[in-house]
Amino acid sequence: MILKARYAALAGVVFLVLAVVYGLLSHDVGGVTMLGALGIAISLAALVLAAGSPRGDEQ
């Protein structure tokens, strides 16, 4: 897997954790939904980058 895609997937997980913490603290459904959607979108982008790479050893 491309190293940059791993970082992008980690950023997606960070946004999902942030959505959970934000939801527990603020009870704002809209904000939790948007942060969760952002985390899912970043994780999917990382998956597409990793799958579309012609070589698995790129930095």
C-alpha distances in whole Angstrom, upper triangle without the diagonal:
4,6,9,7,7,11,11,11,13,16,16,17,19,21,21,23,25,26,27,29,31,32,33,35,36,37,36,34,33,31,29,29,27,25,24,23,22,19,18,18,16,13,14,13,10,9,11,9,6,8,10,9,11,9,5,7,8,9
4,5,5,7,9,10,11,13,14,15,17,19,20,21,23,24,26,28,29,30,32,34,35,36,36,35,34,33,31,29,29,27,25,24,23,21,19,19,18,15,13,14,12,9,10,11,8,6,9,10,8,10,9,6,7,6,6
4,5,5,7,9,10,11,13,14,16,17,19,20,21,23,25,26,27,29,31,32,33,34,35,34,33,32,30,28,28,26,24,23,23,20,18,19,18,15,14,15,14,10,12,13,10,9,13,14,11,14,12,9,8,7,6
4,5,5,6,9,10,11,13,14,15,17,19,20,21,23,25,26,27,29,31,31,32,33,32,31,30,27,26,26,24,21,21,21,18,16,17,16,12,12,13,11,8,11,12,9,9,13,13,11,14,13,11,11,9,7
4,5,5,6,8,10,10,12,14,15,17,18,20,21,23,24,25,27,29,30,31,32,30,29,28,26,24,24,22,19,19,18,16,14,14,13,10,9,10,8,5,7,9,6,6,10,11,10,14,13,11,12,10,10
4,5,5,6,9,10,11,12,14,15,17,18,20,21,23,24,26,27,29,30,30,30,29,28,25,24,23,22,19,18,19,16,14,14,14,11,9,11,11,7,9,12,10,9,12,14,13,16,15,12,13,12,11
4,5,5,6,9,10,10,12,14,15,16,18,20,21,22,24,26,27,28,29,28,27,26,24,22,22,21,18,17,18,15,13,14,14,10,10,12,11,8,11,13,11,11,15,16,15,19,17,15,15,14,11
4,5,5,6,9,10,11,13,14,15,17,19,20,21,23,25,26,26,27,26,25,24,21,20,20,18,15,15,15,12,10,11,10,6,7,9,8,5,9,11,9,10,13,15,14,18,18,16,16,15,13
4,5,5,6,9,10,11,13,14,15,17,19,20,21,23,25,25,26,25,24,23,21,19,18,17,15,13,14,11,9,9,10,7,5,8,8,5,8,11,10,10,13,15,15,19,18,16,17,16,15
4,5,5,6,9,10,11,12,14,16,17,18,20,21,23,24,25,24,23,23,20,18,19,18,14,14,15,12,9,11,12,9,8,11,12,9,11,14,14,13,16,18,18,22,21,18,19,18,16
4,5,5,6,9,10,10,12,14,15,16,18,20,21,22,23,22,21,20,17,16,17,15,12,12,13,10,7,10,10,7,8,11,11,9,12,15,14,15,18,19,19,23,22,20,21,19,17
4,5,5,6,9,10,11,13,14,15,17,19,20,21,21,20,19,18,16,14,14,12,10,9,9,7,4,6,7,5,5,8,9,9,11,13,14,14,17,18,19,23,23,21,22,21,19
4,5,5,6,8,10,11,12,14,15,17,19,20,20,20,19,19,16,14,14,14,11,9,11,10,6,8,10,9,7,11,12,11,13,16,16,16,19,21,21,25,25,22,23,22,21
4,5,5,6,9,10,11,12,14,15,16,18,19,18,18,18,15,13,15,14,10,10,12,10,7,10,12,10,10,14,14,13,16,18,18,19,21,23,24,27,27,24,25,24,22
4,5,5,6,9,10,10,12,14,15,16,16,15,15,14,12,10,11,10,6,7,9,7,5,8,10,9,10,13,14,14,16,18,19,20,22,23,24,28,28,26,27,25,24
4,5,5,6,9,10,11,13,14,15,15,15,14,14,12,9,10,10,7,5,8,8,5,8,10,10,10,13,15,14,16,19,19,20,22,24,25,29,29,26,28,27,25
4,5,5,6,9,10,11,12,14,15,15,15,16,13,10,12,13,9,9,12,11,9,11,14,13,13,16,18,17,19,22,22,22,25,27,28,31,31,28,29,28,27
4,5,5,6,8,10,11,12,13,13,13,14,10,9,11,11,7,8,12,11,9,12,14,14,14,17,18,18,20,23,23,24,26,28,29,33,32,30,31,30,28
4,6,5,6,9,10,10,11,10,10,10,8,5,8,8,5,6,9,9,8,11,13,14,14,17,18,19,21,23,24,25,27,28,30,33,33,31,32,31,30
4,5,5,6,9,10,10,11,11,12,10,7,10,11,9,8,12,13,11,13,16,16,16,19,21,21,22,25,26,26,28,30,32,35,35,33,34,33,31
4,5,5,6,9,10,11,12,14,11,9,12,13,10,11,15,15,13,16,19,18,18,21,23,23,25,27,28,28,31,33,34,37,37,34,35,34,32
4,5,5,6,7,8,10,11,8,7,10,11,9,10,14,14,13,16,18,18,19,22,23,24,25,28,28,29,31,33,34,38,38,36,37,35,33
4,5,5,5,6,7,9,8,6,9,11,10,10,13,14,14,16,19,19,20,22,24,25,26,28,30,30,32,34,35,39,39,37,38,37,36
4,6,6,9,10,13,11,9,13,15,13,13,17,18,17,19,22,22,22,25,27,27,28,31,32,33,34,37,38,42,41,39,40,39,37
4,6,9,11,13,11,11,14,15,14,15,18,19,18,21,23,23,24,27,28,29,30,33,33,34,36,38,39,43,43,40,41,40,38
4,5,9,11,9,9,13,14,13,15,17,18,18,21,23,23,24,27,28,29,31,33,34,35,37,38,40,43,44,41,42,41,39
4,6,9,9,8,11,13,13,14,17,18,18,20,22,23,24,26,28,29,30,32,34,35,36,38,40,43,44,42,43,42,40
4,6,6,6,9,10,11,12,14,16,17,18,20,21,23,24,26,27,29,31,32,33,35,36,38,42,42,40,42,40,39
4,6,5,6,9,10,10,12,14,15,16,18,20,21,22,24,26,27,28,30,32,33,34,36,40,41,39,41,39,38
4,5,5,6,9,10,11,12,14,15,16,18,20,21,22,24,26,27,29,30,31,33,35,38,39,38,39,38,37
4,5,5,6,8,10,11,12,14,15,17,18,20,21,23,24,26,27,29,30,31,33,37,38,36,37,36,34
4,6,5,6,8,10,10,12,14,15,16,18,20,21,23,24,26,27,29,30,32,36,36,34,36,34,33
4,6,5,6,9,10,11,12,14,15,16,18,20,21,22,24,26,27,28,30,34,35,33,35,34,33
4,5,5,6,9,10,10,12,14,15,16,18,20,21,22,24,26,27,29,32,33,32,33,32,31
4,5,5,6,9,10,11,12,14,15,17,19,20,21,23,24,26,27,31,32,30,31,30,28
4,5,5,6,9,10,11,12,14,16,17,18,20,21,23,24,26,30,30,28,30,29,28
4,5,5,6,9,10,10,12,14,15,16,18,20,21,22,24,28,29,28,29,28,27
4,5,5,6,9,10,11,12,14,15,16,18,20,21,23,26,27,26,27,26,24
4,5,5,6,9,10,11,13,14,15,17,19,20,21,25,26,24,25,24,23
4,6,5,6,9,10,11,12,14,15,16,18,20,24,25,23,25,24,23
4,5,5,6,9,10,11,12,14,15,16,18,22,23,22,24,23,22
4,5,5,6,9,10,11,12,14,15,17,20,21,20,21,20,19
4,5,5,6,9,10,11,12,14,16,19,20,18,20,19,18
4,5,5,6,9,10,10,12,14,18,19,18,20,19,19
4,5,5,6,9,10,10,12,16,17,16,18,17,17
4,5,5,6,9,10,11,15,15,13,15,14,14
4,5,5,6,8,10,14,14,13,15,15,16
4,5,5,6,8,12,13,13,16,15,16
4,6,5,6,10,11,11,13,11,12
4,6,5,9,9,8,10,10,11
4,6,8,10,9,12,13,15
4,6,9,10,13,12,14
4,5,7,9,8,11
4,7,9,9,12
4,6,6,10
4,6,9
4,7
4
